[in-house]
C-alpha cells in the first residue's frame, strides 16, 4: 500500500489470446463494480481504465507485464480482482 492509500502490483498477463475485445469489456465491467480508480501501465502506454476501450489501448498480450495502480475505498479489492483476472485465475 502506498502512503496515499493506493495499492500497486505488477501482474503478468496469463491469457492465451491476450486481452481481446470480449475480455477487455468483461474486465472493465468488473472494475466498475468497485469504488476505485484503476490505472494500468504497460511498456506501450499508461491508461486510466474507464471502459473496455481503455484496456484495449494497452494491447496486452499473454506474457506481458502490466503495472496496476488502484485508489479509492475498494482499492485493495479491485487490485485483487484485476490481478486474478489478468493472471487467468
N, C-alpha and C positions, 0 to 999 in steps of 0.2 A: 504494500500500500504506500502510495506517495504521501508526502506531507500535507497535501491539499485534499486528502480523502479519495484520490483517484487510484485506480488499480491498473496494472500493466502486466502483460505477458507476451512472450514471443512464442508463436504457435507454428508448428509445421503442418501444412495442409496435407491431409491424407484422404483425398477424394480422387479416385482413379480417373475420372473425366474432368477434373478440375472443378472450379466453381462456375458451372454453366448457368444459363438463364433460370431454369426451374429452381435450382438450389439457391441461387442468389436471392430470388424473391421469397423462398421459404425462410432463409436466414434473416432477411430484412423483416419479415412478419414476426419472427421470433423475437428479434431485438425490440420491436415496437411494443411488446407486451411488458417491457420493463421500464421503470422510471430512471432512465440513464442516458447519457450521451456516449456514443461509441465512435472512436476514430481508429482507422487502420492505416498502417504504412507498410508497403512492400518495397522492393527495390525499384519498382516502376514509379510509384507516386504515393502521396498521403491523401486520405479521403475521410471526411466525416460521413458516417453512414446514416442516411435518412430513408433510403429506399433501395430496391434491388439494383437500379442503375448505378448507384454509387459503388456498390460491391463489384459490379461488372467492370467498372473502370479500373479496378485493381488488377484485372486479368490474372487471377490466381490459378496456378496450375498445381497438380499433385507434386509434392516435394518442396514447394516454395515455403519460405519462412515469412511470416507476417507479424508485425508488432501491433498488438491490440491495446488500446487505452480506453478506459471506461471511467466515467464520473457520474455522480448522482446517487440517490438513495439506494438504488438497486445495482450499484456498480459491481460489487463482488459477484452477485448472482448472474448478471448478464455476461460478465467475463467468463465465468464457469460454463455458461450455456454456449457462448461463441467458441470457446476452446473445445468443448465436446463436439460441437457441430463440425468444425473445420478438421478436427482430428479423426473424424469418421466414427466416433463413439456413439 
